[in-house]
Amino acid sequence: MTTNLARRQEGPPDAVTRRTWLALVVLAAGLAIDTGSVAVVNSALPVIGQRFAMDDSLLQWTITLYAATFAGFLLFGGRAADVLGRRFVFAIGMAIFTACAAAAAVAPSAELLVVARAGQGLGAALSGPASLALVTQLFPEGPLRNRALAVYTSVGASSFSGGLVLGGVLTDAFGWRSVFAVLTATSLGVLLMVRSVLPRGTSLKQSMDLQGAVLATLGLVSAVYGVGNASTNGWNDTRTWAPLAAAIVLLGGFALWEQRASDPLLPWTIFRSAPLRAATLAAVTFFTPVLGLLFFAPLYMQGMLGYSPLESGLAIVPMGLIVMVSANVAGRVLTRAGQRPLIVSGLLLIAVGVGGLWTRTPVEGAYLTHILPGIVVMSVGQGLAFAALTTASLTDVAQERHGVAGALNVTAQQLGGSLGVAALVTVSQAAGTTASPAGVLDGYHAAYLAGAAVAVFGALVIAVLPYRLRI
């Protein structure tokens, strides 16, 4: 394998300056835009559907196509960041996102809106891995990097709940197009800061492995596309199982190709890192219960408790605030406590919050008694686990591979969220009935227990498996 590294590197510096912290703010803002753009649009979906007379099957693709292109192009984005330079790829990703957000803001038809959302997902897939790799370049390994990653991850983890509230406020006050207008303005602001505050990054004199990129991208897009159909059409529908079968073939072909490629998109040697393996599993088992709960919680609060969309969004605000605090605490104790204990304890707290407390929500529940306690417990767990698993995903991985390693971890998060939510919806439908609110709630509770079981499984595997390296 060719590994000649052309290190056009301006960091990490021995002394972190004010400009370095400003760069962290810019990168964290880019992450918040990527992750929060799903939630901020969620609040506007009903109004968008009315404006364009979109039925539910078409309306869901404003979310699903974003997720599909985001997940599908992540590995390619990580590879591009390592080969072409992190700052360059980050800027390209933000430029694509900005242009597509602007197109969505003025979209005259449902079809153009859906295409613009897919373009936003592509932009996020390019900028996301590059931004994480730039954070590790800016901050030297050790306590300082742990603190920086804690800030970075806390912003990303809390942006979803913040996006729900912002989307509701903007839609109610200014209409649905204002959501995309704000996304355009914020992403443009980040783009304008790139050249002045971010280092150029590293680059590799290697091929892009276009064959591997095509197989991985098509396979991941097919997987997310099939899962998206499962939530609306069921698992037996041709539109579900055919894309999933294609995904298996394509990803199998990708695995075989990567063993032969001289410069593979995803070198299997990267999995020699025990922390990376733990982080990959943790990402899947983290996002299944968390995004599952965030799917069912608005349905419960609006459908049974009579909350408005804005009120249900505000009800989730404590999650974002607590995640920010607990993630920063995790960053400060990470060096002393270790990655594995924080990941395991975080996953277990998520399981308790989702499976132990949210399963006690009644048909006529009260916010302070039945909703808030579960949010608090699971949010503490999210902050602890997310900060640690993000750090672990880059531990014992060469700096020149941080783009791919970061992309692998975010891909695991996306697959855990998409596959996990679809599976939990299936569990809910099988365990509940639509005959009464109590029957519907039984299905929600079964889904919570299933999500909690996934988190416990991940915690136990990470805790007991022997690793050659201490994490």
MIDO-550834 format. One record per residue (C-alpha): residue number from 1; x, y, z; residue in three letters. Coordinates in steps of 0.2 Angstrom, whole numbers, padded with zeros to 4 digits. Layout:
// MIDO-550834
(atom NUM, (X, Y, Z), ala),
...
// end
This chain:
// MIDO-550834
(atom 1, (0000, 0000, 0000), met),
(atom 2, (0006, 0017, -0004), thr),
(atom 3, (0007, 0028, 0011), thr),
(atom 4, (0018, 0043, 0006), asn),
(atom 5, (0010, 0057, 0016), leu),
(atom 6, (0011, 0074, 0010), ala),
(atom 7, (0009, 0083, 0026), arg),
(atom 8, (0004, 0101, 0023), arg),
(atom 9, (0000, 0103, 0041), gln),
(atom 10, (-0001, 0118, 0051), glu),
(atom 11, (-0005, 0109, 0068), gly),
(atom 12, (-0007, 0103, 0080), pro),
(atom 13, (0001, 0117, 0089), pro),
(atom 14, (0011, 0115, 0105), asp),
(atom 15, (0001, 0130, 0113), ala),
(atom 16, (-0017, 0131, 0108), val),
(atom 17, (-0021, 0149, 0104), thr),
(atom 18, (-0037, 0159, 0103), arg),
(atom 19, (-0038, 0156, 0085), arg),
(atom 20, (-0038, 0138, 0088), thr),
(atom 21, (-0053, 0139, 0099), trp),
(atom 22, (-0062, 0150, 0086), leu),
(atom 23, (-0058, 0136, 0074), ala),
(atom 24, (-0067, 0124, 0086), leu),
(atom 25, (-0082, 0135, 0086), val),
(atom 26, (-0083, 0135, 0067), val),
(atom 27, (-0081, 0116, 0066), leu),
(atom 28, (-0094, 0113, 0080), ala),
(atom 29, (-0106, 0125, 0071), ala),
(atom 30, (-0104, 0115, 0055), gly),
(atom 31, (-0108, 0099, 0065), leu),
(atom 32, (-0123, 0107, 0073), ala),
(atom 33, (-0129, 0112, 0055), ile),
(atom 34, (-0127, 0094, 0049), asp),
(atom 35, (-0136, 0085, 0063), thr),
(atom 36, (-0148, 0098, 0068), gly),
(atom 37, (-0155, 0101, 0050), ser),
(atom 38, (-0165, 0085, 0051), val),
(atom 39, (-0174, 0090, 0067), ala),
(atom 40, (-0177, 0108, 0062), val),
(atom 41, (-0186, 0102, 0046), val),
(atom 42, (-0196, 0089, 0056), asn),
(atom 43, (-0206, 0103, 0064), ser),
(atom 44, (-0210, 0110, 0047), ala),
(atom 45, (-0216, 0094, 0038), leu),
(atom 46, (-0235, 0096, 0041), pro),
(atom 47, (-0235, 0113, 0034), val),
(atom 48, (-0224, 0108, 0019), ile),
(atom 49, (-0235, 0093, 0016), gly),
(atom 50, (-0250, 0105, 0015), gln),
(atom 51, (-0241, 0118, 0004), arg),
(atom 52, (-0237, 0105, -0009), phe),
(atom 53, (-0251, 0093, -0007), ala),
(atom 54, (-0239, 0079, -0003), met),
(atom 55, (-0245, 0063, 0004), asp),
(atom 56, (-0235, 0054, 0018), asp),
(atom 57, (-0226, 0043, 0006), ser),
(atom 58, (-0218, 0057, -0003), leu),
(atom 59, (-0217, 0069, 0012), leu),
(atom 60, (-0206, 0056, 0022), gln),
(atom 61, (-0192, 0058, 0008), trp),
(atom 62, (-0188, 0075, 0013), thr),
(atom 63, (-0180, 0067, 0028), ile),
(atom 64, (-0176, 0049, 0021), thr),
(atom 65, (-0166, 0055, 0006), leu),
(atom 66, (-0156, 0067, 0017), tyr),
(atom 67, (-0152, 0052, 0028), ala),
(atom 68, (-0148, 0041, 0013), ala),
(atom 69, (-0136, 0053, 0005), thr),
(atom 70, (-0128, 0057, 0021), phe),
(atom 71, (-0125, 0039, 0027), ala),
(atom 72, (-0121, 0034, 0009), gly),
(atom 73, (-0107, 0046, 0005), phe),
(atom 74, (-0099, 0047, 0023), leu),
(atom 75, (-0085, 0034, 0019), leu),
(atom 76, (-0082, 0043, 0003), phe),
(atom 77, (-0082, 0060, 0012), gly),
(atom 78, (-0069, 0053, 0025), gly),
(atom 79, (-0058, 0046, 0011), arg),
(atom 80, (-0059, 0063, 0002), ala),
(atom 81, (-0054, 0072, 0017), ala),
(atom 82, (-0039, 0062, 0020), asp),
(atom 83, (-0033, 0062, 0002), val),
(atom 84, (-0038, 0079, -0004), leu),
(atom 85, (-0036, 0089, 0012), gly),
(atom 86, (-0048, 0092, 0026), arg),
(atom 87, (-0051, 0111, 0025), arg),
(atom 88, (-0054, 0109, 0006), phe),
(atom 89, (-0067, 0095, 0008), val),
(atom 90, (-0075, 0103, 0023), phe),
(atom 91, (-0077, 0119, 0012), ala),
(atom 92, (-0084, 0110, -0003), ile),
(atom 93, (-0096, 0101, 0009), gly),
(atom 94, (-0102, 0117, 0017), met),
(atom 95, (-0104, 0125, 0000), ala),
(atom 96, (-0115, 0111, -0007), ile),
(atom 97, (-0125, 0111, 0009), phe),
(atom 98, (-0127, 0130, 0008), thr),
(atom 99, (-0132, 0130, -0011), ala),
(atom 100, (-0145, 0116, -0008), cys),
(atom 101, (-0152, 0124, 0008), ala),
(atom 102, (-0155, 0140, -0003), ala),
(atom 103, (-0163, 0129, -0017), ala),
(atom 104, (-0175, 0122, -0004), ala),
(atom 105, (-0180, 0139, 0003), ala),
(atom 106, (-0186, 0144, -0014), val),
(atom 107, (-0191, 0127, -0021), ala),
(atom 108, (-0207, 0129, -0032), pro),
(atom 109, (-0212, 0110, -0031), ser),
(atom 110, (-0211, 0095, -0020), ala),
(atom 111, (-0199, 0086, -0031), glu),
(atom 112, (-0186, 0100, -0031), leu),
(atom 113, (-0188, 0101, -0013), leu),
(atom 114, (-0184, 0083, -0011), val),
(atom 115, (-0169, 0084, -0022), val),
(atom 116, (-0162, 0099, -0013), ala),
(atom 117, (-0163, 0089, 0003), arg),
(atom 118, (-0153, 0075, -0005), ala),
(atom 119, (-0140, 0088, -0009), gly),
(atom 120, (-0140, 0094, 0008), gln),
(atom 121, (-0136, 0076, 0014), gly),
(atom 122, (-0122, 0075, 0002), leu),
(atom 123, (-0114, 0091, 0008), gly),
(atom 124, (-0115, 0085, 0026), ala),
(atom 125, (-0107, 0069, 0022), ala),
(atom 126, (-0092, 0078, 0015), leu),
(atom 127, (-0090, 0091, 0029), ser),
(atom 128, (-0094, 0080, 0044), gly),
(atom 129, (-0079, 0068, 0043), pro),
(atom 130, (-0067, 0082, 0038), ala),
(atom 131, (-0072, 0093, 0053), ser),
(atom 132, (-0069, 0079, 0065), leu),
(atom 133, (-0052, 0076, 0058), ala),
(atom 134, (-0048, 0094, 0059), leu),
(atom 135, (-0052, 0095, 0077), val),
(atom 136, (-0039, 0081, 0081), thr),
(atom 137, (-0027, 0090, 0070), gln),
(atom 138, (-0029, 0107, 0080), leu),
(atom 139, (-0028, 0099, 0097), phe),
(atom 140, (-0014, 0088, 0103), pro),
(atom 141, (-0018, 0071, 0110), glu),
(atom 142, (-0022, 0071, 0128), gly),
(atom 143, (-0033, 0081, 0140), pro),
(atom 144, (-0034, 0096, 0129), leu),
(atom 145, (-0040, 0086, 0114), arg),
(atom 146, (-0052, 0077, 0126), asn),
(atom 147, (-0059, 0093, 0131), arg),
(atom 148, (-0061, 0100, 0113), ala),
(atom 149, (-0069, 0084, 0107), leu),
(atom 150, (-0081, 0085, 0122), ala),
(atom 151, (-0086, 0103, 0117), val),
(atom 152, (-0088, 0097, 0099), tyr),
(atom 153, (-0098, 0082, 0103), thr),
(atom 154, (-0109, 0091, 0115), ser),
(atom 155, (-0114, 0103, 0102), val),
(atom 156, (-0118, 0089, 0090), gly),
(atom 157, (-0128, 0079, 0102), ala),
(atom 158, (-0138, 0093, 0108), ser),
(atom 159, (-0142, 0101, 0091), ser),
(atom 160, (-0156, 0089, 0087), phe),
(atom 161, (-0167, 0094, 0102), ser),
(atom 162, (-0162, 0112, 0099), gly),
(atom 163, (-0167, 0110, 0080), gly),
(atom 164, (-0184, 0104, 0085), leu),
(atom 165, (-0188, 0120, 0095), val),
(atom 166, (-0180, 0131, 0082), leu),
(atom 167, (-0190, 0123, 0068), gly),
(atom 168, (-0206, 0125, 0078), gly),
(atom 169, (-0203, 0143, 0082), val),
(atom 170, (-0198, 0148, 0064), leu),
(atom 171, (-0212, 0138, 0056), thr),
(atom 172, (-0225, 0146, 0067), asp),
(atom 173, (-0218, 0164, 0066), ala),
(atom 174, (-0212, 0165, 0048), phe),
(atom 175, (-0217, 0150, 0038), gly),
(atom 176, (-0208, 0134, 0033), trp),
(atom 177, (-0197, 0143, 0020), arg),
(atom 178, (-0189, 0152, 0034), ser),
(atom 179, (-0182, 0136, 0041), val),
(atom 180, (-0171, 0133, 0025), phe),
(atom 181, (-0167, 0152, 0025), ala),
(atom 182, (-0159, 0151, 0042), val),
(atom 183, (-0150, 0135, 0037), leu),
(atom 184, (-0143, 0144, 0022), thr),
(atom 185, (-0138, 0159, 0032), ala),
(atom 186, (-0129, 0149, 0046), thr),
(atom 187, (-0120, 0137, 0034), ser),
(atom 188, (-0115, 0152, 0023), leu),
(atom 189, (-0108, 0160, 0039), gly),
(atom 190, (-0097, 0145, 0043), val),
(atom 191, (-0091, 0144, 0025), leu),
(atom 192, (-0085, 0162, 0025), leu),
(atom 193, (-0075, 0158, 0041), met),
(atom 194, (-0066, 0143, 0034), val),
(atom 195, (-0051, 0151, 0025), arg),
(atom 196, (-0047, 0163, 0039), ser),
(atom 197, (-0047, 0151, 0054), val),
(atom 198, (-0045, 0133, 0049), leu),
(atom 199, (-0028, 0125, 0045), pro),
(atom 200, (-0026, 0118, 0027), arg),
(atom 201, (-0026, 0100, 0034), gly),
(atom 202, (-0016, 0085, 0028), thr),
(atom 203, (-0017, 0076, 0012), ser),
(atom 204, (-0012, 0058, 0006), leu),
(atom 205, (-0004, 0054, -0011), lys),
(atom 206, (-0016, 0040, -0014), gln),
(atom 207, (-0030, 0035, -0025), ser),
(atom 208, (-0048, 0039, -0020), met),
(atom 209, (-0053, 0021, -0023), asp),
(atom 210, (-0067, 0026, -0034), leu),
(atom 211, (-0073, 0008, -0036), gln),
(atom 212, (-0074, 0005, -0018), gly),
(atom 213, (-0083, 0022, -0015), ala),
(atom 214, (-0096, 0017, -0028), val),
(atom 215, (-0100, 0001, -0020), leu),
(atom 216, (-0100, 0007, -0002), ala),
(atom 217, (-0111, 0023, -0007), thr),
(atom 218, (-0124, 0013, -0017), leu),
(atom 219, (-0124, -0001, -0004), gly),
(atom 220, (-0127, 0011, 0011), leu),
(atom 221, (-0140, 0022, 0001), val),
(atom 222, (-0149, 0006, -0003), ser),
(atom 223, (-0149, 0000, 0015), ala),
(atom 224, (-0156, 0017, 0021), val),
(atom 225, (-0168, 0018, 0007), tyr),
(atom 226, (-0175, 0001, 0011), gly),
(atom 227, (-0176, 0004, 0030), val),
(atom 228, (-0185, 0021, 0026), gly),
(atom 229, (-0198, 0011, 0016), asn),
(atom 230, (-0200, -0002, 0030), ala),
(atom 231, (-0206, 0011, 0042), ser),
(atom 232, (-0221, 0016, 0030), thr),
(atom 233, (-0224, 0001, 0019), asn),
(atom 234, (-0219, -0014, 0030), gly),
(atom 235, (-0205, -0026, 0029), trp),
(atom 236, (-0214, -0038, 0016), asn),
(atom 237, (-0216, -0024, 0003), asp),
(atom 238, (-0205, -0025, -0012), thr),
(atom 239, (-0199, -0007, -0010), arg),
(atom 240, (-0192, -0013, 0007), thr),
(atom 241, (-0184, -0030, 0004), trp),
(atom 242, (-0177, -0027, -0014), ala),
(atom 243, (-0166, -0012, -0009), pro),
(atom 244, (-0160, -0021, 0007), leu),
(atom 245, (-0156, -0037, -0004), ala),
(atom 246, (-0146, -0025, -0016), ala),
(atom 247, (-0137, -0017, -0001), ala),
(atom 248, (-0131, -0034, 0005), ile),
(atom 249, (-0124, -0038, -0012), val),
(atom 250, (-0116, -0021, -0015), leu),
(atom 251, (-0109, -0021, 0003), leu),
(atom 252, (-0103, -0039, 0001), gly),
(atom 253, (-0094, -0034, -0015), gly),
(atom 254, (-0087, -0019, -0007), phe),
(atom 255, (-0079, -0030, 0007), ala),
(atom 256, (-0072, -0041, -0007), leu),
(atom 257, (-0065, -0027, -0017), trp),
(atom 258, (-0057, -0018, -0002), glu),
(atom 259, (-0047, -0034, 0001), gln),
(atom 260, (-0039, -0032, -0016), arg),
(atom 261, (-0037, -0014, -0018), ala),
(atom 262, (-0020, -0006, -0016), ser),
(atom 263, (-0026, 0009, -0008), asp),
(atom 264, (-0043, 0004, 0000), pro),
(atom 265, (-0057, 0016, 0005), leu),
(atom 266, (-0059, 0007, 0021), leu),
(atom 267, (-0042, -0002, 0026), pro),
(atom 268, (-0046, -0017, 0037), trp),
(atom 269, (-0031, -0013, 0047), thr),
(atom 270, (-0040, 0001, 0055), ile),
(atom 271, (-0050, -0012, 0064), phe),
(atom 272, (-0035, -0017, 0074), arg),
(atom 273, (-0039, -0002, 0085), ser),
(atom 274, (-0048, -0010, 0100), ala),
(atom 275, (-0055, 0008, 0104), pro),
(atom 276, (-0062, 0010, 0087), leu),
(atom 277, (-0071, -0007, 0087), arg),
(atom 278, (-0079, -0002, 0104), ala),
(atom 279, (-0084, 0015, 0097), ala),
(atom 280, (-0092, 0007, 0082), thr),
(atom 281, (-0102, -0005, 0092), leu),
(atom 282, (-0106, 0009, 0104), ala),
(atom 283, (-0112, 0021, 0090), ala),
(atom 284, (-0125, 0008, 0084), val),
(atom 285, (-0131, 0004, 0101), thr),
(atom 286, (-0132, 0022, 0107), phe),
(atom 287, (-0142, 0029, 0093), phe),
(atom 288, (-0155, 0015, 0092), thr),
(atom 289, (-0163, 0019, 0109), pro),
(atom 290, (-0160, 0038, 0108), val),
(atom 291, (-0167, 0041, 0091), leu),
(atom 292, (-0181, 0028, 0094), gly),
(atom 293, (-0187, 0038, 0109), leu),
(atom 294, (-0186, 0055, 0100), leu),
(atom 295, (-0197, 0047, 0086), phe),
(atom 296, (-0210, 0041, 0098), phe),
(atom 297, (-0210, 0055, 0111), ala),
(atom 298, (-0218, 0068, 0100), pro),
(atom 299, (-0231, 0055, 0095), leu),
(atom 300, (-0235, 0052, 0114), tyr),
(atom 301, (-0235, 0070, 0119), met),
(atom 302, (-0245, 0077, 0104), gln),
(atom 303, (-0256, 0062, 0102), gly),
(atom 304, (-0260, 0058, 0120), met),
(atom 305, (-0256, 0073, 0131), leu),
(atom 306, (-0262, 0086, 0119), gly),
(atom 307, (-0246, 0096, 0117), tyr),
(atom 308, (-0243, 0107, 0102), ser),
(atom 309, (-0228, 0103, 0090), pro),
(atom 310, (-0219, 0118, 0098), leu),
(atom 311, (-0223, 0112, 0116), glu),
(atom 312, (-0217, 0095, 0112), ser),
(atom 313, (-0201, 0102, 0106), gly),
(atom 314, (-0199, 0113, 0121), leu),
(atom 315, (-0201, 0097, 0132), ala),
(atom 316, (-0186, 0090, 0124), ile),
(atom 317, (-0175, 0106, 0127), val),
(atom 318, (-0168, 0099, 0144), pro),
(atom 319, (-0160, 0085, 0134), met),
(atom 320, (-0149, 0096, 0124), gly),
(atom 321, (-0144, 0106, 0139), leu),
(atom 322, (-0140, 0091, 0150), ile),
(atom 323, (-0130, 0083, 0136), val),
(atom 324, (-0120, 0098, 0134), met),
(atom 325, (-0115, 0099, 0152), val),
(atom 326, (-0112, 0080, 0154), ser),
(atom 327, (-0102, 0079, 0138), ala),
(atom 328, (-0091, 0093, 0145), asn),
(atom 329, (-0089, 0084, 0161), val),
(atom 330, (-0085, 0068, 0152), ala),
(atom 331, (-0071, 0077, 0142), gly),
(atom 332, (-0063, 0084, 0158), arg),
(atom 333, (-0063, 0066, 0167), val),
(atom 334, (-0059, 0056, 0151), leu),
(atom 335, (-0041, 0055, 0154), thr),
(atom 336, (-0042, 0049, 0172), arg),
(atom 337, (-0058, 0038, 0170), ala),
(atom 338, (-0054, 0030, 0153), gly),
(atom 339, (-0065, 0028, 0138), gln),
(atom 340, (-0073, 0011, 0141), arg),
(atom 341, (-0080, 0015, 0158), pro),
(atom 342, (-0088, 0031, 0152), leu),
(atom 343, (-0095, 0022, 0136), ile),
(atom 344, (-0102, 0008, 0147), val),
(atom 345, (-0110, 0019, 0160), ser),
(atom 346, (-0117, 0030, 0147), gly),
(atom 347, (-0126, 0016, 0138), leu),
(atom 348, (-0133, 0009, 0154), leu),
(atom 349, (-0140, 0026, 0159), leu),
(atom 350, (-0148, 0027, 0142), ile),
(atom 351, (-0156, 0010, 0145), ala),
(atom 352, (-0162, 0016, 0162), val),
(atom 353, (-0169, 0032, 0156), gly),
(atom 354, (-0178, 0024, 0140), val),
(atom 355, (-0182, 0007, 0147), gly),
(atom 356, (-0184, 0010, 0165), gly),
(atom 357, (-0193, 0027, 0166), leu),
(atom 358, (-0201, 0030, 0149), trp),
(atom 359, (-0210, 0013, 0150), thr),
(atom 360, (-0220, 0021, 0165), arg),
(atom 361, (-0228, 0035, 0155), thr),
(atom 362, (-0247, 0033, 0157), pro),
(atom 363, (-0260, 0039, 0144), val),
(atom 364, (-0263, 0055, 0155), glu),
(atom 365, (-0245, 0058, 0160), gly),
(atom 366, (-0238, 0073, 0169), ala),
(atom 367, (-0222, 0081, 0162), tyr),
(atom 368, (-0213, 0083, 0178), leu),
(atom 369, (-0217, 0066, 0185), thr),
(atom 370, (-0217, 0055, 0170), his),
(atom 371, (-0207, 0063, 0156), ile),
(atom 372, (-0193, 0074, 0163), leu),
(atom 373, (-0185, 0060, 0174), pro),
(atom 374, (-0182, 0049, 0159), gly),
(atom 375, (-0175, 0063, 0149), ile),
(atom 376, (-0163, 0068, 0163), val),
(atom 377, (-0156, 0051, 0166), val),
(atom 378, (-0154, 0046, 0147), met),
(atom 379, (-0147, 0064, 0143), ser),
(atom 380, (-0133, 0061, 0156), val),
(atom 381, (-0129, 0045, 0148), gly),
(atom 382, (-0129, 0052, 0131), gln),
(atom 383, (-0116, 0065, 0136), gly),
(atom 384, (-0105, 0053, 0144), leu),
(atom 385, (-0105, 0040, 0131), ala),
(atom 386, (-0105, 0051, 0115), phe),
(atom 387, (-0090, 0061, 0121), ala),
(atom 388, (-0080, 0045, 0125), ala),
(atom 389, (-0085, 0035, 0109), leu),
(atom 390, (-0080, 0049, 0098), thr),
(atom 391, (-0063, 0050, 0106), thr),
(atom 392, (-0062, 0031, 0105), ala),
(atom 393, (-0066, 0031, 0087), ser),
(atom 394, (-0050, 0040, 0083), leu),
(atom 395, (-0039, 0032, 0096), thr),
(atom 396, (-0024, 0021, 0090), asp),
(atom 397, (-0028, 0027, 0072), val),
(atom 398, (-0015, 0036, 0062), ala),
(atom 399, (-0018, 0054, 0060), gln),
(atom 400, (-0019, 0052, 0041), glu),
(atom 401, (-0034, 0040, 0043), arg),
(atom 402, (-0044, 0051, 0055), his),
(atom 403, (-0056, 0056, 0041), gly),
(atom 404, (-0060, 0038, 0037), val),
(atom 405, (-0061, 0033, 0055), ala),
(atom 406, (-0073, 0048, 0059), gly),
(atom 407, (-0083, 0043, 0044), ala),
(atom 408, (-0085, 0025, 0049), leu),
(atom 409, (-0091, 0031, 0067), asn),
(atom 410, (-0104, 0043, 0060), val),
(atom 411, (-0110, 0029, 0047), thr),
(atom 412, (-0112, 0017, 0062), ala),
(atom 413, (-0122, 0031, 0070), gln),
(atom 414, (-0133, 0033, 0055), gln),
(atom 415, (-0136, 0015, 0052), leu),
(atom 416, (-0140, 0012, 0071), gly),
(atom 417, (-0152, 0026, 0070), gly),
(atom 418, (-0161, 0021, 0054), ser),
(atom 419, (-0161, 0003, 0056), leu),
(atom 420, (-0164, 0004, 0074), gly),
(atom 421, (-0179, 0016, 0073), val),
(atom 422, (-0187, 0005, 0059), ala),
(atom 423, (-0185, -0010, 0070), ala),
(atom 424, (-0192, -0002, 0085), leu),
(atom 425, (-0207, 0004, 0074), val),
(atom 426, (-0210, -0014, 0070), thr),
(atom 427, (-0209, -0019, 0088), val),
(atom 428, (-0222, -0006, 0092), ser),
(atom 429, (-0234, -0011, 0079), gln),
(atom 430, (-0233, -0029, 0084), ala),
(atom 431, (-0235, -0027, 0103), ala),
(atom 432, (-0248, -0013, 0102), gly),
(atom 433, (-0265, -0010, 0095), thr),
(atom 434, (-0274, 0005, 0087), thr),
(atom 435, (-0290, 0001, 0096), ala),
(atom 436, (-0287, 0013, 0110), ser),
(atom 437, (-0274, 0025, 0117), pro),
(atom 438, (-0268, 0012, 0130), ala),
(atom 439, (-0265, -0001, 0116), gly),
(atom 440, (-0255, 0012, 0106), val),
(atom 441, (-0245, 0016, 0122), leu),
(atom 442, (-0242, -0003, 0125), asp),
(atom 443, (-0233, -0003, 0108), gly),
(atom 444, (-0223, 0012, 0113), tyr),
(atom 445, (-0217, 0004, 0129), his),
(atom 446, (-0212, -0012, 0120), ala),
(atom 447, (-0201, -0002, 0108), ala),
(atom 448, (-0193, 0007, 0123), tyr),
(atom 449, (-0189, -0010, 0131), leu),
(atom 450, (-0182, -0016, 0115), ala),
(atom 451, (-0171, 0000, 0113), gly),
(atom 452, (-0165, -0002, 0131), ala),
(atom 453, (-0160, -0020, 0128), ala),
(atom 454, (-0150, -0014, 0113), val),
(atom 455, (-0140, -0002, 0124), ala),
(atom 456, (-0138, -0015, 0138), val),
(atom 457, (-0131, -0027, 0125), phe),
(atom 458, (-0119, -0014, 0118), gly),
(atom 459, (-0113, -0010, 0136), ala),
(atom 460, (-0110, -0028, 0141), leu),
(atom 461, (-0101, -0033, 0125), val),
(atom 462, (-0089, -0018, 0127), ile),
(atom 463, (-0087, -0021, 0145), ala),
(atom 464, (-0083, -0040, 0144), val),
(atom 465, (-0074, -0043, 0128), leu),
(atom 466, (-0055, -0045, 0130), pro),
(atom 467, (-0046, -0031, 0121), tyr),
(atom 468, (-0027, -0031, 0117), arg),
(atom 469, (-0027, -0012, 0121), leu),
(atom 470, (-0034, -0004, 0136), arg),
(atom 471, (-0047, 0009, 0132), ile),
// end
